[in-house]
Amino acid sequence: MSGAGDRWFLLNATPDVHHQIAADPALHPGPGVRETPVAGVLLTDAEFDHTIGLLMLREESSLTVYGTYPVLEALRLNFPIRDLLGDYAELSWSLVGVGEPVALDDRLRATAFLTGSKPPRYVGASSSRGPSDWEVGYRLEDTVTGGTAVYAPTLPRWDASFAEEVESADCVFVDGTFWTDDEMSCRGAGGRTGRSMGHMPVSGDDGSARRLAELPARRKIYTHINNTNPILDEDSEERRRLTDLGIEVGRAGLEVEV
């Protein structure tokens, strides 16, 4: 995301972040040696699929990584990439407090809100006795246009608190990991349910699609979609159902302006 198009902030750093940067000319390095328009990364959690990309960004000239206290601590103690990257890049680690707005630049503001309290498996069960803000979403605001977007790639439940975050947003990116709660077992990909992994299903009376369709947001987009989810197939019945509800499925190269 970017305000004026010259400084960009990533939402999480996935393992294929280099390919994402290469595919978008606005993110290409330059104009000076070791200069880059990528100014920072906002982490929603400490999971591998959202943090491994930080290792790929070690060639950046400078970068600010934003995260909650348990997330930044996990990257210091359990998955110690903070120390690993110390000799390779000028990274700043900025603490984010839930409900506390952070000015990213002159016009962009991000406010974290709690979505879940499940730590990564590599951290261990003992972490459940510590801080609970392991999983957050972000409310993103352009103070010039007044546009707002909500980004929540991990959503175990659509409760009153989350409803309040999205009811006035212009654009909503929400967790679309699984179509059904038992998708993994039905597809022979494992025995865990979606909810046990911190993801509410898209479909069903208690799924997110029904709630998402009711929002007044101009654009409603599913993100963080597992490869078992049939909505990835453009010709599937599930995809057609979302289209009829006015809901999009995230894809590479998708652009949103608020």
N, C-alpha and C positions, 0 to 999 in steps of 0.2 A: 504494500500500500504506500501511497505517496500523496502529499498535499499539492505541491507545485510541479511534481514530476522530475525533480532533480535529486532528491534524497528519498531512499526507499527503505521500508521496514518489512521484514519477513515475519509471518506468523508461523512460528516453529521452523525448525531446520531439519528437513527430511533427508534420508540417505541419498536421494537423487537431486539434491539442491543444485549441484553443478549443472545438471542437464536443464533444470528450470531456468537458471540464470542464462545459460547459453541460448535458450529458446526465445528469450525476450531481450531485444536490443536495448531497451531502456535500462537494463541491469548490467550491461556489458561494462567491463573495466575502462578506465580512462577519465579525463583526457591525459592526465599525467601518469608517470610510471608508478605502479602500485596504487593508483587511485581507483576508487569504486563508488558508485552511487548507493550501494547498500550500506546503510548507516546503523542498522540494528536488527535484532531478532527478539520477538516477544514469544516467550514460551508459555504454553498452556499447561504443561505438566513435564515430568522428567522421563517419560517413556522413551525407549530406544528410537522408535520411529519418528520421534519429534526432536531428538537431540543429537543423533549421530551425525547429522549434517554439519554440526558445528566444527567437527574435525575437518570437513571438506572446505571450510571457510578460513582455514589457518593462514591463507595467503593474503587475506584482507589487510589493508594498511592499519585500520582501526575499526572497532566494532563494539557496540554496546549490546549486551544480552540482558534482557529483562525477565525476572521470574520471582515467584513467591519464595519465602524463606526455606521451606522444606525442599523445594525444587532445586534451588541454588546449592543447598547443603548436600543433596544427593549427588550433584555434579562435582562436589568437592571431595566427598568421602566415599561414596559407594561406586560411582562411575566417574572417576577423578579426571575428567577432561579439563577441568579448570587448571590443574597443575600441568597436565600434558601440553596444553596449548600455550602455557606461559612463555615458553622459549620460542614460539613460532609466530605469535600475533599479538597485537596490542588490543586485548579484549578488556572491556570494562564490564563488571557484573553489577547490575543495578537491581536493588530490592524493590519488589512491587507489593504493595499492601492492598488487600481486598477492599474495594470501595474508595480507594484513594487515587484520584486522577493523576496521570503522569503526562507532562507536556513532552511530546517527542520532538517537536520543532515549533516554529512560530504559529502553525495552524492546526497541527494534528494533536489530539489528546486521546489517551487510552485509559480506561478504567476497568480493572479486573473485577470479576464477580465470581463467587464460588459456584461450581457445578457439581463437584464430587470430592470425596475424601480418600479415594483408593490410591495408595502408593504403588509404584512399579514393583513387580515381583522380585526384581533383583535387590530391592531395598530390604525386604524381609518383613514379617508380620509384626515385629516389635515396634515398627514405626507408627503403628496405629495408635500407640499411646502418646504420641507427640502431636505436633501441629496438624490441623486437619485440612489446610488449604493446599492439597496436593494437585487438585484439578480446578482450573479456572477457565472462564471465557473472557472475552474482552468486548467492551462497548467502545467503539471507535468513533470519534467525532471530528469533523472538519469545522473549526471555529469560524472560518470565513464563509462557507456556503451554508452552514448549519446542518449539513447532511450527517446521518448517523448509520453505522452498520454494527451488527452484533455477530461475533464469531465464537461458536461453541462446538468444537469438534468432538467433545466427550460430554455426553449428557445422559446420566443414569435415570433421570426423572424430570418431567415437566411440571414443576411445582409452582406455587404462587410467586416465589421469588424470581424464578426464571421468566414467568409470564410477564412480570413487571418490567424486566429488562428489554423484552422484545416487542412489547405492545406499541411502542412509539418509534421503532426503528424503521428507517427507509429500506434497509436491506438486511436479511437475516441468513447467515450461514450456520447450518445446524448439523449435528451428528446424524449421518446416514449410514452408519456402519453395517447394520443388519436389517433385512426386510422383516424377518420374524425372529423371535427370541431363541428358537431352537434351530436356527439356520445351520449352525456348524455341524450338529449331529445329523441333520437331515441331508446335508451335502457330503457327509463322510469326512469332514475336515477337523473333527475333534468333538469332545463331549461337553464342553463348557457352554453355558447359555450366554446370550448377549448381555443380559442384565448383570450376570456375575462378573462380567468383564467391564462393567460400567457403561453399557450402551443400551438405551431403551430402543425397542424395535420401531421401524418406520410404520408398519402396517398394524391393523387391528383397532378396536375401540379405544384401547389404552396406548396406541402408538402415537408417534410424533406427527405423522402426515395430517391427521385430522386437525390437530391444534395449529399446525403451520398454515394450513389452508385458510384458517379463520382470521389470520393476522392481516392488518391493513398494509403491510410493507409492500413496496413496489416490486421488490424481487425477493424470492424465497428459494434458497439454494441448499441442496444437500452436499455435504463434504465428508471426508474421512470414510470413504465407502470401501468395504471389504470386497475382495475379488469373488466371494461367494454370493454377493448380492445381485439378484436378477435385474435391478434397475440400471446396471451398467450396460445391458443389452438394449439398444435403442428400439428394437422391434418387439420387446417383451410386453406382456399384458401389464406387468407392474409399472413399467416406464410410462405406458399410455395412461394409466390411472393417475400418476403424478402430473403428467402434462395436463390432463383434464382438470386437475385441482389448481393449476397455475404454479406448479412447483418445478424448479429446474434441478438438473443433476450436474454437479460440478465437473469440469473437464479442463484439460491443459489448454492454456491460452484464453480462458474466459476472462473478460474484463467487465468490471462493474464501476460505475461512477455515481457518487452520491453528492 
